[in-house]
Amino acid sequence: MKGLYFVTDRGLCGKTPLADVVLQAIRGGAACVQLREKDLHTRFFVEEAQRIKAMMAPFNVPLIINDRTDVALAAGADGVHLGQEDMPYGTARRLMGPGAIIGLSVETWEDVERAQELDCDYLGVSPIFATPTKLDTKAPWGLEGLAKIRAFSRHSLVGIGGLHAGNAEAVVMAGADSIAVVSAICASPDPFRTARELNQIIRLSLAKRGKTDFI
Amino acid sequence: MKGLYFVTDRGLCGKTPLADVVLQAIRGGAACVQLREKDLHTRFFVEEAQRIKAMMAPFNVPLIINDRTDVALAAGADGVHLGQEDMPYGTARRLMGPGAIIGLSVETWEDVERAQELDCDYLGVSPIFATPTKLDTKAPWGLEGLAKIRAFSRHSLVGIGGLHAGNAEAVVMAGADSIAVVSAICASPDPFRTARELNQIIRLSLAKRGKTDFI
């Protein structure tokens, strides 16, 4: 997992349909899309995931479903993202199969240590900074916490929480392989331009860190 | 699906652990248990389902999960029950496999007609009577509505909504093969006795209707 990682929030999209924002984010360079729905009935979540998966078919960008393995399986999504209160990693891996992308949020150092034993595809380091988008998070990791995880972990790291064009470079330089944003794109008046700008910052920062395989 | 069908409601169980109420219902003669959780995080729902499935192992009683195919698959449950806002039947069948028990709530006549084409295992006729347990239901079917569905449908019928020892016989006589109860057992001071009493009424009523294969 490397680059710009877009996490949806229907409530922040205003009048723009969620699928349009996803499309703009992908055209702007998003390398991954995570569909996150906490209030939709299963039927509507499945229908939305199927619609967005079909729309994403021409692009080489994986669709990840937050929490819901059933929705991921129903829509043929590429993976799931698991919080610490979601399905245990091993169970999700069994249901999703060895080829699925499975990411895991880490909110405490114990989470980071436990994840070291797991063959998950990335860690979501959450939150990097305090954020109004998600209110049930633990204390922010900050850049120092992220750097500490980078030094320890064998996994790809996705930073999330309070990230935008103004701090993306610092977060990549501290060790993130990928920058996840929610409101920066969802609430942007021009999600395409915002995604493109973020994508450029992330690519340049990864290059500075010597991650030239990405360019 | 025939006999007493117990649907859980954690909130109505008071201080008695849910697993204890399930065990008492099964000892009292429940032929099926449906685990219904609308507020639990996935992790805790999975853990609870796994615990209850393990506890039910000695009994020949299926465990059905309400709505969540992921939880059912994770816990090795025997099936899922789908409302009209849950996963579409065909998708759930694909994920659960041909051997799973899949029930479908019908709340309108259109639901009943659509279900006729599906190889689901039973219809949950919901609600038979008005009930405070579930507030988002449509107009009650009543005994006449149930009888009309019985005359039309090829499926096994589970009546649900406002059912208890005082009306179970009438509901079976109107066409239900199974009586689902929530509060009658959850809120009972003696779930075992309540289940036993209900089970006896249902068996005798099914026998009256000539369903002697059940005795």
Contacts between the chains, C-beta under 8 A, distances in Angstrom:
chain1	res1	chain2	res2	distance
A	41	B	85	3.9
A	41	B	86	6.9
A	42	B	67	5.7
A	42	B	68	7.5
A	42	B	85	7.0
A	42	B	86	4.7
A	42	B	87	5.0
A	43	B	84	7.6
A	43	B	85	5.0
A	43	B	86	5.9
A	43	B	87	6.2
A	43	B	88	6.5
A	44	B	85	7.3
A	46	B	87	5.7
A	46	B	88	7.1
A	46	B	91	6.5
A	67	B	42	5.7
A	68	B	42	7.5
A	68	B	70	6.2
A	69	B	70	4.1
A	69	B	73	7.6
A	69	B	74	7.6
A	70	B	68	6.3
A	70	B	69	4.0
A	70	B	70	3.7
A	70	B	71	8.0
A	70	B	73	7.6
A	70	B	87	6.5
A	70	B	95	6.8
A	71	B	70	7.9
A	73	B	69	7.6
A	73	B	70	7.7
A	73	B	95	5.4
A	74	B	69	7.6
A	74	B	87	6.1
A	74	B	91	4.7
A	74	B	95	6.6
A	84	B	43	7.6
A	85	B	41	3.8
A	85	B	42	7.0
A	85	B	43	5.0
A	85	B	44	7.2
A	86	B	41	6.9
A	86	B	42	4.7
A	86	B	43	5.8
A	87	B	42	5.0
A	87	B	43	6.2
A	87	B	46	5.7
A	87	B	70	6.6
A	87	B	74	6.1
A	88	B	43	6.5
A	88	B	46	7.1
A	91	B	46	6.5
A	91	B	74	4.7
A	95	B	70	6.8
A	95	B	73	5.4
A	95	B	74	6.6
